[in-house]
Amino acid sequence: MPNPLEQHTLWRIGSSWDSAFAQIALRSPDEANEINTILLSIVWKWRWISTTVSNDI
């Protein structure tokens, strides 16, 4: 029986991203590090926005 999570679109996108990121990391570690830094800043900003909005409600 297939894992229902694997059928989810976000799971497939995440798996594709992991594969693409691994290829970038092998080709250019500096570029991979820069992408990782950008993604982390987006996550932290999203968390800050979510916390601010939930505190205002």
PQR file with spaces between the fields and no chain letter, atoms N, CA, C, O and H, PARSE charges and radii, in Angstrom:
ATOM       1  N    MET     1       0.852   -1.188    0.000 -0.4000 1.5000
ATOM       2  CA   MET     1       0.000    0.000    0.000 -0.0000 2.0000
ATOM       3  C    MET     1       0.897    1.250    0.000  0.5500 1.7000
ATOM       4  O    MET     1       1.797    1.368    0.832 -0.5500 1.4000
ATOM       5  N    PRO     2       0.647    2.186   -0.939 -0.5600 1.5000
ATOM       6  CA   PRO     2       1.502    3.371   -1.022  0.2800 2.0000
ATOM       7  C    PRO     2       1.305    4.297    0.183  0.5500 1.7000
ATOM       8  O    PRO     2       0.224    4.372    0.766 -0.5500 1.4000
ATOM       9  N    ASN     3       2.366    4.984    0.525 -0.4000 1.5000
ATOM      10  CA   ASN     3       2.309    5.966    1.605 -0.0000 2.0000
ATOM      11  C    ASN     3       1.476    7.152    1.126  0.5500 1.7000
ATOM      12  O    ASN     3       1.810    7.751    0.104 -0.5500 1.4000
ATOM      13  H    ASN     3       3.244    4.923    0.050  0.4000 1.0000
ATOM      14  N    PRO     4       0.381    7.517    1.845 -0.5600 1.5000
ATOM      15  CA   PRO     4      -0.463    8.631    1.392  0.2800 2.0000
ATOM      16  C    PRO     4       0.305    9.950    1.305  0.5500 1.7000
ATOM      17  O    PRO     4      -0.003   10.802    0.471 -0.5500 1.4000
ATOM      18  N    LEU     5       1.300   10.111    2.168 -0.4000 1.5000
ATOM      19  CA   LEU     5       2.081   11.340    2.147 -0.0000 2.0000
ATOM      20  C    LEU     5       2.837   11.483    0.833  0.5500 1.7000
ATOM      21  O    LEU     5       2.994   12.590    0.319 -0.5500 1.4000
ATOM      22  H    LEU     5       1.550    9.420    2.846  0.4000 1.0000
ATOM      23  N    GLU     6       3.305   10.362    0.290 -0.4000 1.5000
ATOM      24  CA   GLU     6       4.051   10.406   -0.967 -0.0000 2.0000
ATOM      25  C    GLU     6       3.167   10.815   -2.142  0.5500 1.7000
ATOM      26  O    GLU     6       3.672   11.258   -3.174 -0.5500 1.4000
ATOM      27  H    GLU     6       3.178    9.462    0.707  0.4000 1.0000
ATOM      28  N    GLN     7       1.862   10.670   -1.992 -0.4000 1.5000
ATOM      29  CA   GLN     7       0.949   11.051   -3.060 -0.0000 2.0000
ATOM      30  C    GLN     7       0.675   12.553   -3.050  0.5500 1.7000
ATOM      31  O    GLN     7       0.192   13.102   -4.040 -0.5500 1.4000
ATOM      32  H    GLN     7       1.452   10.310   -1.153  0.4000 1.0000
ATOM      33  N    HIS     8       0.979   13.211   -1.947 -0.4000 1.5000
ATOM      34  CA   HIS     8       0.680   14.627   -1.792 -0.0000 2.0000
ATOM      35  C    HIS     8       1.605   15.466   -2.674  0.5500 1.7000
ATOM      36  O    HIS     8       2.799   15.184   -2.778 -0.5500 1.4000
ATOM      37  H    HIS     8       1.372   12.765   -1.143  0.4000 1.0000
ATOM      38  N    THR     9       1.048   16.491   -3.304 -0.4000 1.5000
ATOM      39  CA   THR     9       1.814   17.333   -4.221 -0.0000 2.0000
ATOM      40  C    THR     9       3.017   17.968   -3.540  0.5500 1.7000
ATOM      41  O    THR     9       4.103   18.013   -4.118 -0.5500 1.4000
ATOM      42  H    THR     9       0.079   16.720   -3.219  0.4000 1.0000
ATOM      43  N    LEU    10       2.836   18.460   -2.312 -0.4000 1.5000
ATOM      44  CA   LEU    10       3.953   19.100   -1.622 -0.0000 2.0000
ATOM      45  C    LEU    10       5.082   18.120   -1.357  0.5500 1.7000
ATOM      46  O    LEU    10       6.256   18.489   -1.388 -0.5500 1.4000
ATOM      47  H    LEU    10       1.953   18.423   -1.842  0.4000 1.0000
ATOM      48  N    TRP    11       4.723   16.869   -1.096 -0.4000 1.5000
ATOM      49  CA   TRP    11       5.756   15.845   -0.886 -0.0000 2.0000
ATOM      50  C    TRP    11       6.576   15.673   -2.164  0.5500 1.7000
ATOM      51  O    TRP    11       7.804   15.598   -2.124 -0.5500 1.4000
ATOM      52  H    TRP    11       3.769   16.569   -1.070  0.4000 1.0000
ATOM      53  N    ARG    12       5.879   15.614   -3.293 -0.4000 1.5000
ATOM      54  CA   ARG    12       6.577   15.435   -4.570 -0.0000 2.0000
ATOM      55  C    ARG    12       7.454   16.644   -4.888  0.5500 1.7000
ATOM      56  O    ARG    12       8.575   16.495   -5.374 -0.5500 1.4000
ATOM      57  H    ARG    12       4.881   15.675   -3.326  0.4000 1.0000
ATOM      58  N    ILE    13       6.935   17.843   -4.609 -0.4000 1.5000
ATOM      59  CA   ILE    13       7.729   19.054   -4.841 -0.0000 2.0000
ATOM      60  C    ILE    13       8.962   19.042   -3.944  0.5500 1.7000
ATOM      61  O    ILE    13      10.063   19.363   -4.390 -0.5500 1.4000
ATOM      62  H    ILE    13       6.024   17.964   -4.215  0.4000 1.0000
ATOM      63  N    GLY    14       8.774   18.670   -2.676 -0.4000 1.5000
ATOM      64  CA   GLY    14       9.898   18.604   -1.743 -0.0000 2.0000
ATOM      65  C    GLY    14      10.942   17.603   -2.190  0.5500 1.7000
ATOM      66  O    GLY    14      12.140   17.870   -2.099 -0.5500 1.4000
ATOM      67  H    GLY    14       7.880   18.409   -2.314  0.4000 1.0000
ATOM      68  N    SER    15      10.498   16.457   -2.671 -0.4000 1.5000
ATOM      69  CA   SER    15      11.438   15.437   -3.145 -0.0000 2.0000
ATOM      70  C    SER    15      12.202   15.931   -4.365  0.5500 1.7000
ATOM      71  O    SER    15      13.404   15.696   -4.491 -0.5500 1.4000
ATOM      72  H    SER    15       9.524   16.240   -2.744  0.4000 1.0000
ATOM      73  N    SER    16      11.503   16.613   -5.258 -0.4000 1.5000
ATOM      74  CA   SER    16      12.158   17.174   -6.445 -0.0000 2.0000
ATOM      75  C    SER    16      13.164   18.241   -6.038  0.5500 1.7000
ATOM      76  O    SER    16      14.262   18.316   -6.589 -0.5500 1.4000
ATOM      77  H    SER    16      10.526   16.803   -5.156  0.4000 1.0000
ATOM      78  N    TRP    17      12.778   19.069   -5.064 -0.4000 1.5000
ATOM      79  CA   TRP    17      13.673   20.121   -4.590 -0.0000 2.0000
ATOM      80  C    TRP    17      14.926   19.506   -3.972  0.5500 1.7000
ATOM      81  O    TRP    17      16.035   19.970   -4.234 -0.5500 1.4000
ATOM      82  H    TRP    17      11.886   19.008   -4.616  0.4000 1.0000
ATOM      83  N    ASP    18      14.760   18.467   -3.155 -0.4000 1.5000
ATOM      84  CA   ASP    18      15.913   17.808   -2.533 -0.0000 2.0000
ATOM      85  C    ASP    18      16.891   17.321   -3.593  0.5500 1.7000
ATOM      86  O    ASP    18      18.104   17.489   -3.460 -0.5500 1.4000
ATOM      87  H    ASP    18      13.858   18.090   -2.942  0.4000 1.0000
ATOM      88  N    SER    19      16.357   16.725   -4.629 -0.4000 1.5000
ATOM      89  CA   SER    19      17.202   16.205   -5.703 -0.0000 2.0000
ATOM      90  C    SER    19      17.923   17.343   -6.428  0.5500 1.7000
ATOM      91  O    SER    19      19.123   17.258   -6.689 -0.5500 1.4000
ATOM      92  H    SER    19      15.372   16.589   -4.737  0.4000 1.0000
ATOM      93  N    ALA    20      17.188   18.403   -6.747 -0.4000 1.5000
ATOM      94  CA   ALA    20      17.784   19.543   -7.451 -0.0000 2.0000
ATOM      95  C    ALA    20      18.830   20.224   -6.577  0.5500 1.7000
ATOM      96  O    ALA    20      19.900   20.597   -7.059 -0.5500 1.4000
ATOM      97  H    ALA    20      16.214   18.472   -6.535  0.4000 1.0000
ATOM      98  N    PHE    21      18.522   20.384   -5.291 -0.4000 1.5000
ATOM      99  CA   PHE    21      19.462   21.041   -4.385 -0.0000 2.0000
ATOM     100  C    PHE    21      20.733   20.218   -4.227  0.5500 1.7000
ATOM     101  O    PHE    21      21.830   20.771   -4.152 -0.5500 1.4000
ATOM     102  H    PHE    21      17.653   20.081   -4.900  0.4000 1.0000
ATOM     103  N    ALA    22      20.587   18.901   -4.177 -0.4000 1.5000
ATOM     104  CA   ALA    22      21.762   18.024   -4.073 -0.0000 2.0000
ATOM     105  C    ALA    22      22.660   18.194   -5.297  0.5500 1.7000
ATOM     106  O    ALA    22      23.885   18.207   -5.175 -0.5500 1.4000
ATOM     107  H    ALA    22      19.696   18.451   -4.239  0.4000 1.0000
ATOM     108  N    GLN    23      22.054   18.324   -6.472 -0.4000 1.5000
ATOM     109  CA   GLN    23      22.842   18.528   -7.690 -0.0000 2.0000
ATOM     110  C    GLN    23      23.571   19.870   -7.653  0.5500 1.7000
ATOM     111  O    GLN    23      24.732   19.964   -8.052 -0.5500 1.4000
ATOM     112  H    GLN    23      21.059   18.313   -6.572  0.4000 1.0000
ATOM     113  N    ILE    24      22.876   20.920   -7.165 -0.4000 1.5000
ATOM     114  CA   ILE    24      23.505   22.241   -7.048 -0.0000 2.0000
ATOM     115  C    ILE    24      24.667   22.180   -6.059  0.5500 1.7000
ATOM     116  O    ILE    24      25.738   22.732   -6.311 -0.5500 1.4000
ATOM     117  H    ILE    24      21.933   20.844   -6.841  0.4000 1.0000
ATOM     118  N    ALA    25      24.442   21.502   -4.927 -0.4000 1.5000
ATOM     119  CA   ALA    25      25.471   21.411   -3.887 -0.0000 2.0000
ATOM     120  C    ALA    25      26.720   20.704   -4.403  0.5500 1.7000
ATOM     121  O    ALA    25      27.839   21.084   -4.056 -0.5500 1.4000
ATOM     122  H    ALA    25      23.571   21.054   -4.723  0.4000 1.0000
ATOM     123  N    LEU    26      26.534   19.688   -5.223 -0.4000 1.5000
ATOM     124  CA   LEU    26      27.684   18.980   -5.786 -0.0000 2.0000
ATOM     125  C    LEU    26      28.428   19.845   -6.800  0.5500 1.7000
ATOM     126  O    LEU    26      29.656   19.824   -6.878 -0.5500 1.4000
ATOM     127  H    LEU    26      25.625   19.379   -5.504  0.4000 1.0000
ATOM     128  N    ARG    27      27.659   20.601   -7.569 -0.4000 1.5000
ATOM     129  CA   ARG    27      28.258   21.419   -8.625 -0.0000 2.0000
ATOM     130  C    ARG    27      28.915   22.678   -8.056  0.5500 1.7000
ATOM     131  O    ARG    27      30.007   23.063   -8.473 -0.5500 1.4000
ATOM     132  H    ARG    27      26.661   20.618   -7.505  0.4000 1.0000
ATOM     133  N    SER    28      28.231   23.314   -7.092 -0.4000 1.5000
ATOM     134  CA   SER    28      28.734   24.583   -6.563 -0.0000 2.0000
ATOM     135  C    SER    28      28.339   24.738   -5.097  0.5500 1.7000
ATOM     136  O    SER    28      27.251   25.232   -4.801 -0.5500 1.4000
ATOM     137  H    SER    28      27.344   23.000   -6.753  0.4000 1.0000
ATOM     138  N    PRO    29      29.207   24.325   -4.179 -0.5600 1.5000
ATOM     139  CA   PRO    29      28.893   24.444   -2.751  0.2800 2.0000
ATOM     140  C    PRO    29      28.590   25.881   -2.317  0.5500 1.7000
ATOM     141  O    PRO    29      27.741   26.094   -1.452 -0.5500 1.4000
ATOM     142  N    ASP    30      29.270   26.862   -2.904 -0.4000 1.5000
ATOM     143  CA   ASP    30      29.015   28.262   -2.538 -0.0000 2.0000
ATOM     144  C    ASP    30      27.608   28.690   -2.939  0.5500 1.7000
ATOM     145  O    ASP    30      26.919   29.380   -2.187 -0.5500 1.4000
ATOM     146  H    ASP    30      29.961   26.689   -3.606  0.4000 1.0000
ATOM     147  N    GLU    31      27.195   28.275   -4.125 -0.4000 1.5000
ATOM     148  CA   GLU    31      25.846   28.599   -4.596 -0.0000 2.0000
ATOM     149  C    GLU    31      24.801   27.921   -3.711  0.5500 1.7000
ATOM     150  O    GLU    31      23.785   28.529   -3.374 -0.5500 1.4000
ATOM     151  H    GLU    31      27.755   27.715   -4.735  0.4000 1.0000
ATOM     152  N    ALA    32      25.042   26.686   -3.340 -0.4000 1.5000
ATOM     153  CA   ALA    32      24.115   25.964   -2.467 -0.0000 2.0000
ATOM     154  C    ALA    32      24.019   26.649   -1.110  0.5500 1.7000
ATOM     155  O    ALA    32      22.932   26.746   -0.540 -0.5500 1.4000
ATOM     156  H    ALA    32      25.867   26.192   -3.614  0.4000 1.0000
ATOM     157  N    ASN    33      25.135   27.121   -0.593 -0.4000 1.5000
ATOM     158  CA   ASN    33      25.144   27.818    0.687 -0.0000 2.0000
ATOM     159  C    ASN    33      24.341   29.113    0.607  0.5500 1.7000
ATOM     160  O    ASN    33      23.612   29.456    1.538 -0.5500 1.4000
ATOM     161  H    ASN    33      26.018   27.043   -1.055  0.4000 1.0000
ATOM     162  N    GLU    34      24.478   29.825   -0.501 -0.4000 1.5000
ATOM     163  CA   GLU    34      23.733   31.069   -0.689 -0.0000 2.0000
ATOM     164  C    GLU    34      22.227   30.798   -0.766  0.5500 1.7000
ATOM     165  O    GLU    34      21.434   31.518   -0.160 -0.5500 1.4000
ATOM     166  H    GLU    34      25.070   29.547   -1.257  0.4000 1.0000
ATOM     167  N    ILE    35      21.839   29.773   -1.503 -0.4000 1.5000
ATOM     168  CA   ILE    35      20.423   29.398   -1.602 -0.0000 2.0000
ATOM     169  C    ILE    35      19.888   29.025   -0.225  0.5500 1.7000
ATOM     170  O    ILE    35      18.789   29.434    0.148 -0.5500 1.4000
ATOM     171  H    ILE    35      22.483   29.188   -1.996  0.4000 1.0000
ATOM     172  N    ASN    36      20.656   28.255    0.524 -0.4000 1.5000
ATOM     173  CA   ASN    36      20.249   27.834    1.857 -0.0000 2.0000
ATOM     174  C    ASN    36      20.045   29.046    2.769  0.5500 1.7000
ATOM     175  O    ASN    36      19.077   29.091    3.528 -0.5500 1.4000
ATOM     176  H    ASN    36      21.549   27.923    0.221  0.4000 1.0000
ATOM     177  N    THR    37      20.942   30.020    2.701 -0.4000 1.5000
ATOM     178  CA   THR    37      20.832   31.237    3.510 -0.0000 2.0000
ATOM     179  C    THR    37      19.570   32.011    3.155  0.5500 1.7000
ATOM     180  O    THR    37      18.867   32.496    4.042 -0.5500 1.4000
ATOM     181  H    THR    37      21.728   29.984    2.084  0.4000 1.0000
ATOM     182  N    ILE    38      19.281   32.127    1.873 -0.4000 1.5000
ATOM     183  CA   ILE    38      18.076   32.832    1.424 -0.0000 2.0000
ATOM     184  C    ILE    38      16.824   32.120    1.929  0.5500 1.7000
ATOM     185  O    ILE    38      15.902   32.764    2.430 -0.5500 1.4000
ATOM     186  H    ILE    38      19.851   31.733    1.152  0.4000 1.0000
ATOM     187  N    LEU    39      16.790   30.800    1.799 -0.4000 1.5000
ATOM     188  CA   LEU    39      15.623   30.044    2.255 -0.0000 2.0000
ATOM     189  C    LEU    39      15.426   30.172    3.758  0.5500 1.7000
ATOM     190  O    LEU    39      14.295   30.314    4.223 -0.5500 1.4000
ATOM     191  H    LEU    39      17.539   30.277    1.392  0.4000 1.0000
ATOM     192  N    LEU    40      16.509   30.124    4.520 -0.4000 1.5000
ATOM     193  CA   LEU    40      16.398   30.287    5.970 -0.0000 2.0000
ATOM     194  C    LEU    40      15.859   31.663    6.331  0.5500 1.7000
ATOM     195  O    LEU    40      15.049   31.782    7.249 -0.5500 1.4000
ATOM     196  H    LEU    40      17.428   30.008    4.142  0.4000 1.0000
ATOM     197  N    SER    41      16.292   32.701    5.629 -0.4000 1.5000
ATOM     198  CA   SER    41      15.787   34.040    5.932 -0.0000 2.0000
ATOM     199  C    SER    41      14.298   34.144    5.616  0.5500 1.7000
ATOM     200  O    SER    41      13.560   34.821    6.332 -0.5500 1.4000
ATOM     201  H    SER    41      16.950   32.605    4.882  0.4000 1.0000
ATOM     202  N    ILE    42      13.852   33.483    4.553 -0.4000 1.5000
ATOM     203  CA   ILE    42      12.425   33.474    4.218 -0.0000 2.0000
ATOM     204  C    ILE    42      11.633   32.775    5.316  0.5500 1.7000
ATOM     205  O    ILE    42      10.580   33.261    5.729 -0.5500 1.4000
ATOM     206  H    ILE    42      14.452   32.933    3.972  0.4000 1.0000
ATOM     207  N    VAL    43      12.133   31.639    5.790 -0.4000 1.5000
ATOM     208  CA   VAL    43      11.444   30.897    6.853 -0.0000 2.0000
ATOM     209  C    VAL    43      11.352   31.740    8.115  0.5500 1.7000
ATOM     210  O    VAL    43      10.287   31.817    8.729 -0.5500 1.4000
ATOM     211  H    VAL    43      12.989   31.244    5.455  0.4000 1.0000
ATOM     212  N    TRP    44      12.456   32.376    8.513 -0.4000 1.5000
ATOM     213  CA   TRP    44      12.441   33.194    9.733 -0.0000 2.0000
ATOM     214  C    TRP    44      11.496   34.372    9.590  0.5500 1.7000
ATOM     215  O    TRP    44      10.791   34.704   10.543 -0.5500 1.4000
ATOM     216  H    TRP    44      13.320   32.313    8.015  0.4000 1.0000
ATOM     217  N    LYS    45      11.459   35.022    8.419 -0.4000 1.5000
ATOM     218  CA   LYS    45      10.528   36.139    8.200 -0.0000 2.0000
ATOM     219  C    LYS    45       9.091   35.640    8.258  0.5500 1.7000
ATOM     220  O    LYS    45       8.232   36.306    8.836 -0.5500 1.4000
ATOM     221  H    LYS    45      12.033   34.753    7.646  0.4000 1.0000
ATOM     222  N    TRP    46       8.818   34.488    7.673 -0.4000 1.5000
ATOM     223  CA   TRP    46       7.478   33.919    7.699 -0.0000 2.0000
ATOM     224  C    TRP    46       7.048   33.622    9.133  0.5500 1.7000
ATOM     225  O    TRP    46       5.912   33.901    9.515 -0.5500 1.4000
ATOM     226  H    TRP    46       9.516   33.947    7.203  0.4000 1.0000
ATOM     227  N    ARG    47       7.960   33.055    9.925 -0.4000 1.5000
ATOM     228  CA   ARG    47       7.644   32.769   11.329 -0.0000 2.0000
ATOM     229  C    ARG    47       7.375   34.059   12.093  0.5500 1.7000
ATOM     230  O    ARG    47       6.457   34.111   12.912 -0.5500 1.4000
ATOM     231  H    ARG    47       8.883   32.829    9.614  0.4000 1.0000
ATOM     232  N    TRP    48       8.165   35.102   11.835 -0.4000 1.5000
ATOM     233  CA   TRP    48       7.974   36.377   12.511 -0.0000 2.0000
ATOM     234  C    TRP    48       6.615   36.965   12.148  0.5500 1.7000
ATOM     235  O    TRP    48       5.888   37.437   13.022 -0.5500 1.4000
ATOM     236  H    TRP    48       8.910   35.059   11.170  0.4000 1.0000
ATOM     237  N    ILE    49       6.271   36.937   10.863 -0.4000 1.5000
ATOM     238  CA   ILE    49       4.973   37.452   10.412 -0.0000 2.0000
ATOM     239  C    ILE    49       3.844   36.651   11.047  0.5500 1.7000
ATOM     240  O    ILE    49       2.873   37.233   11.530 -0.5500 1.4000
ATOM     241  H    ILE    49       6.861   36.554   10.153  0.4000 1.0000
ATOM     242  N    SER    50       3.955   35.328   11.054 -0.4000 1.5000
ATOM     243  CA   SER    50       2.915   34.474   11.632 -0.0000 2.0000
ATOM     244  C    SER    50       2.727   34.768   13.116  0.5500 1.7000
ATOM     245  O    SER    50       1.596   34.845   13.595 -0.5500 1.4000
ATOM     246  H    SER    50       4.744   34.855   10.661  0.4000 1.0000
ATOM     247  N    THR    51       3.820   34.931   13.840 -0.4000 1.5000
ATOM     248  CA   THR    51       3.746   35.219   15.272 -0.0000 2.0000
ATOM     249  C    THR    51       3.130   36.584   15.514  0.5500 1.7000
ATOM     250  O    THR    51       2.299   36.741   16.408 -0.5500 1.4000
ATOM     251  H    THR    51       4.739   34.869   13.451  0.4000 1.0000
ATOM     252  N    THR    52       3.529   37.572   14.729 -0.4000 1.5000
ATOM     253  CA   THR    52       3.005   38.927   14.882 -0.0000 2.0000
ATOM     254  C    THR    52       1.510   38.960   14.613  0.5500 1.7000
ATOM     255  O    THR    52       0.755   39.578   15.364 -0.5500 1.4000
ATOM     256  H    THR    52       4.204   37.444   14.002  0.4000 1.0000
ATOM     257  N    VAL    53       1.081   38.304   13.556 -0.4000 1.5000
ATOM     258  CA   VAL    53      -0.340   38.285   13.201 -0.0000 2.0000
ATOM     259  C    VAL    53      -1.145   37.556   14.269  0.5500 1.7000
ATOM     260  O    VAL    53      -2.211   38.029   14.661 -0.5500 1.4000
ATOM     261  H    VAL    53       1.694   37.801   12.946  0.4000 1.0000
ATOM     262  N    SER    54      -0.656   36.415   14.745 -0.4000 1.5000
ATOM     263  CA   SER    54      -1.412   35.654   15.744 -0.0000 2.0000
ATOM     264  C    SER    54      -1.469   36.398   17.079  0.5500 1.7000
ATOM     265  O    SER    54      -2.429   36.226   17.829 -0.5500 1.4000
ATOM     266  H    SER    54       0.211   36.031   14.426  0.4000 1.0000
ATOM     267  N    ASN    55      -0.472   37.214   17.391 -0.4000 1.5000
ATOM     268  CA   ASN    55      -0.507   38.006   18.622 -0.0000 2.0000
ATOM     269  C    ASN    55      -1.483   39.166   18.515  0.5500 1.7000
ATOM     270  O    ASN    55      -2.038   39.606   19.522 -0.5500 1.4000
ATOM     271  H    ASN    55       0.308   37.354   16.781  0.4000 1.0000
ATOM     272  N    ASP    56      -1.697   39.665   17.300 -0.4000 1.5000
ATOM     273  CA   ASP    56      -2.613   40.789   17.092 -0.0000 2.0000
ATOM     274  C    ASP    56      -4.067   40.362   17.115  0.5500 1.7000
ATOM     275  O    ASP    56      -4.950   41.192   17.332 -0.5500 1.4000
ATOM     276  H    ASP    56      -1.246   39.307   16.483  0.4000 1.0000
ATOM     277  N    ILE    57      -4.328   39.101   16.897 -0.4000 1.5000
ATOM     278  CA   ILE    57      -5.718   38.620   16.824 -0.0000 2.0000
ATOM     279  C    ILE    57      -6.287   38.444   18.206  0.5500 1.7000
ATOM     280  O    ILE    57      -7.444   38.047   18.351 -0.5500 1.4000
ATOM     281  H    ILE    57      -3.611   38.427   16.721  0.4000 1.0000
